[in-house]
């Protein structure tokens, strides 16, 4: 299965909120580099922050879910 980075975060709290929203909708996803950034926040910029990784086949649906949760328009 192919995965891609859907969003990045510099703090684990919003990262876990987004992860939880997607998991409630049965989106196959996980956080990458969460522990590194949590232990040493100064590394966040160097490694690209905490990455929300999503199955490529579910990326479109995941993006829509996160935008609806944020209250932004996805019709772009």
C-alpha positions in Angstrom: 0.0 0.0 0.0 1.3 3.5 -0.9 1.3 6.2 1.7 1.8 10.0 1.4 2.2 13.0 3.8 -1.2 14.7 4.1 -0.2 17.4 6.6 2.6 18.4 9.0 2.5 19.7 12.5 5.0 21.3 14.9 3.1 20.1 18.0 1.7 16.7 18.9 -1.7 17.9 20.2 -3.2 19.1 16.9 -1.5 16.1 15.2 -3.3 13.7 17.5 -6.6 15.6 17.0 -6.3 15.2 13.2 -5.2 11.6 13.5 -8.2 10.8 15.8 -10.7 12.5 13.3 -9.3 10.4 10.5 -9.3 7.1 12.5 -12.9 7.7 13.4 -13.7 7.6 9.7 -11.7 4.4 9.2 -8.9 6.2 7.3 -5.6 4.2 7.3 -3.2 6.7 8.8 -0.4 7.2 11.4 2.0 9.9 12.7 5.7 9.9 11.7 8.5 11.6 13.7 6.1 12.3 16.6 8.4 11.1 19.3 11.5 12.9 17.9 9.7 16.3 17.8 8.1 15.7 21.2 11.4 14.9 22.9 13.4 17.7 21.1 11.1 20.4 19.6 14.1 22.2 18.2 14.4 19.4 15.6 10.9 20.0 14.3 12.1 22.3 11.5 15.1 20.1 10.7 13.1 17.0 10.1 9.9 18.6 8.7 7.8 18.3 11.9 5.3 15.6 12.8 3.9 14.1 9.6 0.4 12.8 9.2 0.8 9.8 6.9 -2.3 8.6 5.0 -2.9 5.7 2.6 -2.7 7.2 -0.9 -6.0 5.6 -1.9 -7.8 7.4 1.0 -6.0 10.8 0.7 -8.8 12.7 -1.0 -11.4 11.6 1.5 -9.0 12.3 4.4 -8.3 15.8 3.1 -12.0 16.5 2.9 -12.6 15.3 6.4 -9.8 17.6 7.8 -11.1 20.6 5.9 -14.6 20.1 7.0 -13.4 19.8 10.6 -11.5 23.1 10.2 -14.5 24.7 8.5 -12.7 25.5 5.3 -14.1 25.1 1.7 -12.9 22.1 -0.2 -14.5 22.9 -3.5 -11.5 25.1 -4.4 
